[in-house]
Amino acid sequence: MEPICWSAIFDRIRRRPPGSLTPNARLVLQRRYLLKNAAGRPIEDPPAMFARVADNIAEAEVRLGCSDLRDAARGAFLSAMESLDFLPNSPTLMNAGRQLQQLAACFVLPVEDSIEGIFDAVKAAALIHQSGGGTGFSFSRLRPSGDMVSTSRGQASGPISFMRVFNEATRAISQGGFRRGANMGILRIDHPDIRDFIRCKEAEGAFENFNLSVAVTNDFMERLERNESMPLVNPRDGGQRGSVSAAELWAEIVRHAWANGEPGLFFVDRANADQPTPALGPIESTNPCGEQPLLPHEACNLGSVNLSHFAADRDIDWPALRDTVHLAVRFLDDAIEMSRYPLAAIDATVRGNRKIGLGVMGWADLLIELGIPYDSDRALETARRVMAFIQAEGRRASQHLAVERGPFPNHSRSLFAGGPAQRNATITTVAPTGTLSLIAGCSAGIEPIFSIATERNVLGGERLLEVQPAFARIARQRGFYSDDLLERMASGDPDALARVPEDVLRLFATAHQVAPQWHVRMQAAFQEHVDNAVSKTVNLPHAARPADVDRVYRLAWQLGCKGITIYRDASRQEQVLLKSNGRSLVCRECLVEDDARMCPECGGPLVHESGCHVCHGCGYTLC
């Protein structure tokens, strides 16, 4: 194993130039992240916030026996955040160094087939939502409706009825003054109540605090291809309770996803094939956005590298990226040590496996700097190369931490037993980064850019035109730049595009201009080198047909994705997030956090950018 000199990495990271926060980023930090007094006024600025986080996370170095590295690590952590090269997930920015000290974003809770088990999960979810986390549940263990209840000699009401309890509890927490919690609800494809689950969001606003995904097995997909029926299995006793045509059930999933975006698919066998600790039990659910499959009572700390900062002369600055990946792995491992968890069972599972989820943002920006169109084979090849590098260097850093600090406690029961010691059971995850990317001033996650030019409202009622810097640079170089052109593009004037060369338009393709199959292919390319999963929503035009959804869902399975979600433009009357240029963008995390159509600050449209509601008018965000 090639050695890592941490002190040299810390020194190089500290020499990285500081980043520049946009006015929108400062506004988001002020509203959501900065420490406030009893009157709700910020008592820290962004540099103080980053310092608070760095101070707190670096304390783990002392706890882990590396006191001599504490100050150097603290300086490097601070520089990585101030440069906007790396940012941890929102709960870490919000809670590190404060009384709550809950730093994880993603949780999965078990729902056992008993009244006690169900309401234990409701209580645990309330505590997690109160602390800023999101929760995922599999309801597949619950006996179906109409089944026998031996204790009361009555009939079971089924998982859908109990999902309503979770939904209302989440609503109550938000009404109590906390950020509304986000939930993922999952049911196996072979559960007898699967049709009720697929249909349960037919009514507008139903289960508004849930994202829904069907846990689809390889067996089901193979039966679908052979046009066979599939047995439905009662989880109480494992007995068969009827059967259903795989093709008919698939068609129902597709039709409902076409109608309102749900349910998505969770390819549960694919997730378990990459499960590093199968001896501890199977993966049953994910976090609300689907990028983090987890065991029951497990949580994960996430963070993202800003790829837009690592372009250098039409190439990638691999040494700088390597340093940032190594530092990020150390940061996230330290965050596990410093985090408090709302339940002892969660604390034990998290510390037993020490999973981290390092991902990326600014991917579309990097491609633009490299001169590579998003919807191209070269972009897919670059995605594989970049993510393979991050995965390999992240794993290398984890192995060094295992030598320094010891492997994760469940290592001997994992697939890593007998090989090089690992500090962390998983390393990589690609999260949506809705708000993080806004703070970092880059494109969200692995999504295409949202727009080339956008008009924003700023303080005092002033209108500010924001333009993709690379577009403005290229436009000047090639002689087609004008303020009038940019203003027309920001207003959605279709004639403005005719004034832009075709190759430039291709390079700056926006989310709705990229064909659905390229969205899926990009997700799959990243998934090849990601331990956990990749969160992405494939946005379809309003004119898309159910057959288009069918093709997207099948392609995702064929290419090895662990999950897939689509949203057809304007398919929800109450939850259209953008009406601009005749199109809307929606994501799963957004839809469960707030059902408002307009920004409460300025009245502008709320826009989906990969993982969050964002107002491009004033910078307001719900994430």
Residue pairs with C-beta under 8 A, 6 or more apart in sequence:
1 396
1 399
1 400
1 420
2 396
3 400
4 326
4 396
4 397
4 400
6 69
6 72
6 73
6 326
6 330
7 69
7 72
9 76
9 323
9 326
9 327
10 69
10 72
10 73
10 75
10 76
10 327
11 72
11 76
12 320
12 323
13 76
13 79
13 80
13 85
13 323
13 324
13 327
14 75
14 76
14 79
15 79
16 79
16 80
16 83
16 85
16 320
17 83
18 79
18 82
18 83
19 82
19 83
19 84
19 85
19 309
19 440
19 441
20 441
21 29
21 46
21 84
21 439
21 441
22 441
22 466
23 458
23 464
23 619
24 438
24 456
24 618
24 619
25 438
25 439
25 440
25 441
25 619
26 46
27 618
27 619
27 620
28 435
28 438
28 439
28 619
28 620
28 621
29 46
29 49
29 439
30 42
31 620
31 621
32 90
32 94
32 435
32 621
33 49
33 90
33 93
33 94
34 42
34 43
34 44
34 45
34 46
34 48
34 49
35 42
35 43
35 44
35 48
35 49
35 52
35 98
36 42
36 43
37 43
44 52
47 82
49 93
50 78
50 81
50 82
51 78
52 96
52 97
52 98
53 77
53 81
53 88
53 92
53 93
53 96
53 97
54 74
54 75
54 77
54 78
54 81
55 74
55 97
56 96
56 97
56 101
56 338
57 74
57 77
57 92
57 96
57 331
57 334
57 335
57 338
58 70
58 71
58 73
58 74
58 77
58 334
59 70
59 338
60 333
60 334
60 335
60 337
60 338
61 67
61 69
61 70
61 73
61 74
61 334
62 70
63 337
63 338
64 334
64 337
64 405
65 405
66 73
66 404
66 405
73 330
73 334
76 327
77 327
77 331
80 86
80 324
80 327
80 328
80 331
81 87
81 88
83 309
84 306
84 309
84 439
84 440
84 441
84 442
85 305
85 306
85 309
85 310
85 324
86 303
86 304
86 305
86 306
86 324
86 327
86 328
86 331
87 93
87 303
87 304
87 306
87 436
87 439
87 440
88 103
88 301
88 302
88 303
88 331
88 332
88 335
89 103
89 104
89 105
89 301
89 302
89 303
89 431
89 436
90 105
90 132
90 435
90 436
90 623
91 102
91 103
91 104
91 105
91 131
91 132
91 133
92 103
92 301
92 303
92 335
94 132
95 101
95 102
95 103
95 131
95 132
96 103
96 335
96 338
100 131
100 132
100 340
101 338
101 339
101 340
102 131
102 132
102 133
102 339
102 340
102 341
102 342
103 301
103 335
103 338
103 339
104 133
104 299
104 300
104 301
104 339
104 341
104 350
105 132
105 133
105 134
105 287
105 300
105 301
105 302
105 431
106 133
106 134
106 136
106 287
106 288
106 291
106 292
106 294
106 299
106 300
106 302
106 357
107 128
107 133
107 134
107 135
107 136
107 287
107 294
107 298
107 299
107 346
108 135
108 136
108 137
108 284
108 285
108 286
108 287
108 293
108 294
108 295
108 296
108 297
108 298
108 299
109 121
109 124
109 125
109 128
109 135
109 136
109 137
109 296
109 297
110 117
110 121
110 138
110 141
110 284
110 296
110 297
111 117
111 118
111 121
111 137
111 138
111 139
111 141
111 142
111 162
112 118
112 120
112 121
112 141
113 141
113 142
113 143
113 235
113 236
118 142
118 162
118 165
119 165
121 137
121 166
122 165
122 166
122 169
124 135
124 342
124 343
124 346
125 135
125 137
125 166
125 169
125 170
125 181
125 183
126 169
126 170
126 173
126 181
127 342
127 343
128 134
128 135
128 181
128 342
129 135
129 170
129 173
129 174
129 178
129 179
129 180
129 181
130 173
130 178
131 342
132 179
133 181
133 299
134 181
134 182
134 183
134 184
134 287
134 288
134 289
134 589
135 181
135 182
135 183
135 184
135 287
135 288
136 183
136 184
136 186
136 285
136 286
136 287
136 288
136 294
137 166
137 183
137 184
137 185
137 186
137 285
138 186
138 187
138 188
138 215
138 284
138 285
139 159
139 162
139 163
139 185
139 186
139 187
139 197
140 159
140 186
140 187
140 188
140 191
140 215
140 235
140 284
141 235
142 156
142 158
142 159
142 162
142 235
143 149
143 156
143 158
143 234
143 235
143 236
144 156
144 158
144 159
144 191
144 192
144 193
144 234
144 235
144 241
145 155
145 156
145 157
145 158
145 160
145 161
145 192
145 193
145 196
146 155
146 156
146 158
147 155
147 156
147 158
147 234
147 236
148 155
148 156
148 236
149 155
149 156
158 193
158 196
159 187
159 191
159 193
159 197
160 193
160 196
160 197
160 200
163 185
163 200
163 207
163 210
164 207
166 183
166 185
166 209
166 210
167 183
167 207
167 208
167 209
167 210
170 180
170 181
170 183
170 209
171 180
171 208
171 209
173 180
173 181
174 180
174 181
174 209
179 593
180 209
180 592
180 593
180 594
181 209
182 209
182 211
182 288
182 289
182 589
182 592
182 593
183 209
183 210
183 211
183 288
183 592
184 210
184 211
184 212
184 213
184 285
184 286
184 287
184 288
184 289
184 290
185 197
185 207
185 210
185 211
185 212
185 213
186 212
186 213
186 214
186 215
186 266
186 284
186 285
186 286
187 193
187 194
187 197
187 214
187 215
188 194
188 214
188 215
188 217
188 268
189 214
189 215
189 216
189 217
189 220
189 230
189 249
190 217
190 220
190 230
190 231
190 232
190 233
191 197
191 232
191 233
191 235
192 232
192 233
192 234
192 241
192 242
194 214
194 232
194 244
194 249
195 244
195 249
195 252
197 212
197 214
197 263
198 214
198 249
198 252
198 253
198 256
198 263
199 252
199 256
200 206
200 207
200 212
201 207
201 210
201 212
201 256
201 260
201 262
201 263
202 256
202 259
202 260
204 572
204 573
204 574
205 574
205 595
208 591
208 592
208 595
209 592
210 592
211 262
211 264
211 288
211 289
211 290
211 565
211 588
211 589
211 591
211 592
212 262
212 263
212 264
213 263
213 264
213 265
213 266
213 286
213 290
213 563
213 565
214 253
214 263
214 264
214 265
214 266
215 266
215 268
215 284
215 285
216 265
216 266
216 267
216 268
216 557
217 268
217 269
218 267
218 269
218 270
219 230
219 269
220 230
220 246
221 557
223 229
223 230
223 246
224 246
224 247
224 250
227 246
227 247
228 246
229 243
229 244
229 245
229 246
230 243
230 244
230 245
230 246
230 249
231 240
231 242
231 243
232 240
232 241
232 242
232 243
232 244
233 239
233 240
233 241
234 240
234 241
250 550
251 546
253 263
253 265
253 553
254 546
254 549
254 550
254 553
255 546
256 262
256 263
257 263
257 264
257 549
257 553
257 566
258 544
258 545
258 546
258 548
258 549
258 566
258 568
258 571
259 568
259 571
260 571
260 572
261 565
261 566
261 567
261 568
261 571
261 572
261 586
261 588
261 591
264 290
264 563
264 564
264 565
264 566
264 588
265 553
265 556
265 557
265 563
265 564
265 565
266 285
266 286
266 290
266 293
266 562
266 563
267 556
267 557
267 561
267 562
267 563
268 283
268 284
270 557
270 560
270 561
270 562
271 283
271 286
271 293
271 533
271 562
271 563
272 278
272 282
272 283
274 531
274 532
274 562
275 282
275 283
275 293
276 353
276 414
276 415
276 416
276 425
276 426
276 531
277 295
277 353
277 410
277 413
277 414
277 415
277 425
278 415
279 413
279 414
280 295
280 352
280 353
280 410
280 413
281 295
281 296
283 293
283 294
283 295
284 296
285 293
285 294
285 296
286 292
286 293
286 294
286 533
286 563
287 294
287 300
288 588
288 589
288 592
289 431
289 432
289 535
289 587
289 588
289 589
289 611
290 533
290 535
290 562
290 563
290 565
290 588
291 357
291 359
291 429
291 430
291 431
291 432
291 532
291 533
291 534
291 535
292 300
292 302
292 357
292 429
292 431
292 532
292 533
293 532
293 533
293 562
294 300
294 355
295 349
295 353
296 349
297 343
297 345
297 346
297 348
297 349
298 346
298 349
298 350
298 353
298 355
299 341
299 346
299 349
299 350
300 350
300 355
300 356
300 357
300 426
300 429
300 532
301 332
301 335
301 336
301 339
301 356
301 357
302 332
302 356
302 357
302 358
302 359
302 429
302 431
303 328
303 331
303 332
303 356
303 357
303 358
303 359
304 358
304 359
304 360
304 361
304 431
304 433
304 436
304 437
304 445
305 321
305 324
305 325
305 328
305 358
305 359
305 360
305 361
305 390
306 360
306 361
306 362
306 440
306 442
307 321
307 360
307 361
307 362
307 363
307 365
307 366
307 386
307 442
308 361
308 362
308 365
308 366
308 369
308 440
308 442
308 443
309 362
309 442
310 316
310 317
310 320
310 321
310 324
310 366
311 317
311 365
311 366
311 369
311 370
314 369
314 370
314 371
315 370
316 366
316 370
316 386
318 389
321 389
321 390
321 393
322 389
322 393
325 358
325 389
325 390
325 393
325 394
325 397
326 393
326 394
326 396
326 397
328 358
328 394
329 356
329 358
329 394
329 397
329 398
329 401
329 424
329 427
330 397
330 401
332 356
332 357
332 358
332 424
333 354
333 356
333 398
333 401
333 405
333 423
333 424
336 350
336 351
336 354
336 356
339 350
340 347
341 347
341 350
351 409
352 408
352 409
352 410
353 408
353 409
353 410
353 424
353 425
353 426
354 408
354 409
354 423
354 424
354 425
355 424
355 425
355 426
355 532
356 424
356 426
356 427
357 426
357 427
357 428
357 429
357 431
357 532
358 390
358 394
358 427
358 428
358 429
359 428
359 429
359 430
359 431
359 433
359 445
359 530
360 386
360 387
360 390
360 430
360 445
360 446
361 433
361 436
361 437
361 440
361 442
361 443
361 444
361 445
362 437
362 440
362 442
362 443
363 383
363 443
363 445
363 446
363 447
364 374
364 443
364 446
364 447
364 448
364 449
365 442
365 443
365 449
365 470
366 386
367 373
367 374
367 379
367 382
368 449
368 468
368 470
368 507
368 508
369 470
370 382
371 507
372 378
372 379
372 382
372 507
373 379
373 506
373 507
373 509
374 448
374 509
374 514
374 518
374 522
375 506
375 509
375 514
375 515
375 518
379 522
380 521
380 522
380 525
383 446
383 522
383 525
383 526
384 525
384 526
384 528
384 529
387 428
387 525
387 526
387 528
387 529
387 530
388 528
388 529
390 428
390 529
391 427
391 428
391 529
391 530
391 531
394 427
394 428
395 422
395 427
398 422
398 423
398 424
398 427
399 420
399 421
399 422
399 423
401 423
401 424
402 408
402 411
402 420
402 421
402 422
402 423
403 421
405 423
406 421
406 423
407 416
407 421
407 422
407 423
408 414
408 422
408 423
408 424
408 425
410 425
411 417
411 421
411 422
414 422
414 425
416 422
416 425
426 531
426 532
427 531
428 529
428 530
428 531
428 532
429 530
429 531
429 532
429 533
429 534
430 445
430 446
430 526
430 530
430 533
430 534
430 535
430 536
431 445
431 535
431 611
432 444
432 445
432 535
432 536
432 587
432 589
432 610
432 611
432 612
433 444
433 445
433 610
433 611
434 444
434 587
434 589
434 590
434 608
434 609
434 610
434 611
434 612
434 613
434 614
434 621
434 623
435 611
435 612
435 614
435 621
435 623
437 443
437 444
437 445
437 609
437 610
438 444
438 609
438 612
438 614
438 619
438 621
443 449
443 450
444 450
444 609
444 610
444 611
444 612
445 535
445 536
445 610
445 611
446 522
446 523
446 526
446 534
446 536
447 511
447 536
447 609
447 610
448 509
448 510
448 511
448 513
448 514
449 468
449 508
449 509
449 510
449 511
450 510
450 511
450 585
450 607
450 609
450 616
451 490
451 510
451 616
452 467
452 468
452 471
452 489
452 508
452 510
453 465
453 466
453 467
453 468
453 471
453 486
453 487
453 489
453 490
454 465
454 466
454 467
454 490
454 616
455 463
455 464
455 465
455 466
455 487
455 490
455 491
455 616
455 617
456 463
456 464
456 465
456 466
456 616
456 617
456 618
456 619
457 463
457 464
457 602
457 604
457 617
457 618
458 464
458 618
465 483
465 486
465 487
465 490
467 486
468 508
470 508
471 504
471 508
472 481
472 486
474 504
474 507
475 481
475 485
475 500
475 504
478 501
478 504
480 499
480 500
480 501
485 496
485 499
485 500
488 495
488 496
489 496
489 497
492 580
492 581
492 582
494 581
497 505
511 539
511 585
512 539
512 541
512 569
512 583
512 585
516 538
516 540
516 544
516 548
516 551
516 552
516 566
517 551
517 552
517 555
519 536
519 538
519 539
519 552
520 538
520 552
520 555
520 556
520 559
520 561
520 564
521 555
521 559
522 536
523 534
523 536
523 556
523 561
523 564
524 556
524 559
524 560
524 561
526 534
527 533
527 534
527 559
527 560
527 561
527 562
528 560
532 562
533 562
533 563
534 561
534 562
535 563
535 610
535 611
536 564
536 565
536 610
537 565
537 566
537 567
537 586
537 587
537 588
537 608
537 610
538 552
538 564
538 565
538 566
538 567
539 566
539 567
539 569
539 585
539 586
540 548
540 549
540 552
540 566
540 567
540 568
540 569
541 568
541 569
541 583
542 568
542 569
542 570
542 571
542 583
544 568
544 569
549 566
549 568
552 564
552 566
553 564
553 566
556 563
556 564
557 564
565 588
567 585
567 586
567 587
569 583
569 584
570 576
570 583
570 584
572 586
572 591
574 595
574 597
575 586
575 591
575 595
575 597
576 584
576 586
576 597
577 584
577 585
577 586
577 590
577 597
577 605
577 606
577 607
577 608
577 613
578 584
578 585
578 605
578 606
578 607
578 608
579 605
580 605
580 607
584 608
585 607
585 608
585 609
586 608
587 608
587 609
587 610
587 611
587 612
589 611
589 612
589 623
590 606
590 608
590 611
590 612
590 613
590 622
590 623
593 613
593 622
593 623
594 606
594 613
594 622
596 606
597 605
597 606
598 604
598 605
598 606
599 605
599 606
599 615
599 617
599 618
599 620
600 620
601 615
601 618
601 620
602 615
602 617
602 618
602 620
603 617
604 615
604 616
604 617
604 618
605 615
605 616
605 617
606 613
606 614
606 615
606 620
606 622
607 613
607 614
607 615
607 616
608 614
611 623
612 621
612 622
612 623
613 621
613 622
613 623
614 620
614 621
614 623
615 621
